[in-house]
Amino acid sequence: MAKKAKTLRVTLVRSPIGYSKRQKATVRALGLRRMNQTVEHDDTPVIRGMIAKVSHLVRVEEE
């Protein structure tokens, strides 16, 4: 039986205003539009890398 992929809950806790365009684009690519919004993503190296680049702006919970 296939194992269920781990998911990550990513919440925007700091505004990307004042940060580089790249960081703002990464926040948007994660699907975050407004403060305290939470989205769920599968735990993949791509998502982990995006989170690492904006770790100062988001909170991550593993499920």
C-alpha positions as CSV (number, residue, x, y, z in Angstrom):
1,M,0.0,0.0,0.0
2,A,1.3,3.5,-0.9
3,K,2.5,5.6,1.9
4,K,0.8,9.0,2.3
5,A,3.1,11.9,1.5
6,K,4.0,14.1,4.4
7,T,2.4,17.6,4.1
8,L,3.7,21.0,5.3
9,R,1.5,23.8,6.6
10,V,3.1,27.1,5.7
11,T,1.8,30.3,7.3
12,L,2.8,33.8,6.3
13,V,3.7,35.5,9.6
14,R,5.7,38.6,8.4
15,S,5.0,40.9,5.5
16,P,7.3,40.6,2.4
17,I,7.1,44.4,2.0
18,G,10.6,45.8,2.0
19,Y,12.2,42.6,0.9
20,S,13.6,41.8,-2.6
21,K,11.4,41.0,-5.6
22,R,12.7,37.5,-5.6
23,Q,11.5,36.9,-2.0
24,K,8.1,38.4,-2.7
25,A,7.8,36.1,-5.8
26,T,8.8,33.1,-3.7
27,V,6.0,33.9,-1.1
28,R,3.5,34.2,-4.0
29,A,4.7,31.0,-5.6
30,L,4.0,29.2,-2.3
31,G,0.4,30.5,-2.7
32,L,0.5,33.0,0.1
33,R,-1.3,36.3,-0.5
34,R,-2.0,37.8,2.9
35,M,-0.8,37.8,6.4
36,N,-1.7,34.8,8.6
37,Q,-2.9,32.8,5.5
38,T,-2.0,29.1,5.7
39,V,-1.5,26.8,2.7
40,E,-0.6,23.1,2.6
41,H,2.1,21.6,0.4
42,D,3.5,18.2,-0.1
43,D,6.9,17.8,1.5
44,T,9.2,17.9,-1.5
45,P,12.8,19.2,-1.9
46,V,11.5,22.0,-4.2
47,I,9.0,23.3,-1.5
48,R,11.7,22.9,1.2
49,G,14.0,25.1,-0.8
50,M,11.4,27.8,-1.3
51,I,10.7,27.8,2.4
52,A,14.4,28.0,3.2
53,K,14.7,31.2,1.1
54,V,11.8,32.9,3.0
55,S,12.1,31.2,6.4
56,H,12.2,34.6,8.1
57,L,8.7,35.4,6.8
58,V,6.9,32.1,7.3
59,R,6.1,29.5,10.0
60,V,6.1,25.8,9.0
61,E,4.3,22.9,10.7
62,E,4.9,19.3,9.7
63,E,2.0,16.9,9.6
